[in-house]
Amino acid sequence: MLDRANETRSAGASAPSGPPLDFQEHLQRLAANDLLVRIDAPINKDTELHPLVRWQFRGGLRDDQRRAFLFTNVIDSAGRRYDIPVAVGALAASPQIYALGMGRPVAEIGAAWTQAIAHPIAPVAVSSAPCQEVVVTGEELRGPGGGLASLPVPVSTPGFDAAPYLTATLCITRDPDTGTRNMGTYRAALKATDRLGVRMATRIGGAGGYQHWLKHHARGTPMPCAIVIGCAPVVLFTGPQKLALNQDEMGVAGGLAGAPIRTVKAVSVDLDVPADAEIVIEGLIDPNLLEPEGPFGESHGHVALEDFNMSMQVTAITRKRAPVFVSIISQVTPSESSVIKKVA
C-alpha cells in the first residue's frame, strides 16, 4: 500500500497552493496527495495507536514512504469508545508532509522561515470562532468521563510512560511584565479530568513559557495558560522552533502563512488563541506547586525519569463541534520530532 501511494502521489505535494489555515483542510490535502492512511478499525489508544504509527519510522521505510494516519474508531483499554478521531504523523511523518503543511516545496522551507522571522505579520482578532463551538466548564470538567477524560489522548510509549500525554501542543502564556506572548511545544500529562502536569523545559537562555512561570512564581500569582491541540500547521510549527524569547510566534506564523492568523479571546483566561484550532485547554498554573510528572519516552531515545513539574488546573475546554485530536511521534530518531528539526 505504501509503495503504491508513493508511486501515485500527486506533484501537488511539492507545489501546493499556499499553506492550509485549518488543520482539517490540511488533512484533506494529505488525502488528496495520497499521504493519509485512514484506519476505521477499532484501535486502542493506550496500547496500539502510537506503536502502529511508529512502525513506519522503525521498519526501514524511506522518508517518502511514510504516511499520516487518521484513526476514526478510537477506544481505550477499558473499552470506552471516543467520538473524536486522532491524527498522528500528520505534521511531520516525512519532509513531504511537513512541506504540505507549509504550503511550499521542501527546498524553500529554510528561506520561508528566515523571511517570516524577519517580517512577521500580526494576528487579527475575531469575536467568535470555530474553536469555541463547544465549551466545557465547571462541574462538566469534573464528572466521571468528562473534562480531559473525554479526549482520546494516546499513551505515547506503552509500558514506559506514566500517563497519556499531550504531545503536539502549543502552550500559550504571556509575560506579566511586557505582555509578550509565547507559544511553546511542551508535553502535558493527564493527572485528573481537570488537571495536567506540564513540563516547560528550559534551554540555553530559558524557554519562553518557563521564563513567564519564573516571573509569576516571584509574584505568587497563577499563570494563565492555554494549550492548543490542532490548528494550522504553520501555527503549530512555531512551537518547537527556537525563536528569540521576545518574538511572538503568532506573528511568525502569519509570516509563514502570508496573512494574519485569526485569534479569539479564551473563555476563562486572559489570553488569545488561534480561532480555527481544533481543541483548546485553558487553565491556571500554580506558581507555588510542583508535582511528580513522568516517566516519558523522549526524542533523544531515552526515558525521561519522574521529576517535579508544573501543575495546571483546567478552567475550560473549548473545541469545534467535530474536532480532530492531534498527536505526534516524539520518541527516538527517526520521528516526527527529528523531521521537524531537520527540515526546519
Buried (B, 14 or more C-beta within 10 A) or exposed (E): EBEEBBEEBEEEBBEBEEBBBBBBBBBEBBBBBBBBBEBEEEBBBBBBBBBBBBEBBEEEBEBBBBBBBBBBEBBBEEEEEBEBBBBBBBBBBBBBBBBBBBBBBBEBBEEBBEBBBEEBBEBEEEEEBBBBEEBBBEEBBBBEEBBBBBBBBBBBBBEBBBBBBBBBBBBBBBBBEEEBBBBBBBBBBBBBBBBBBBBBBEEEEEBBBBBBBBBBBEEEEBBBBBBBBBBBBBBBBBBBBEBEBEBBBBBBBBBBBBBBBBBBBBBBBEBBBBBBBBBBBBBBBBBEEEEEBBBBBBBEEEBBEEEEBBBBBBBBBBBBEEBBBBBBBBBBEBBBBBBBBEBB
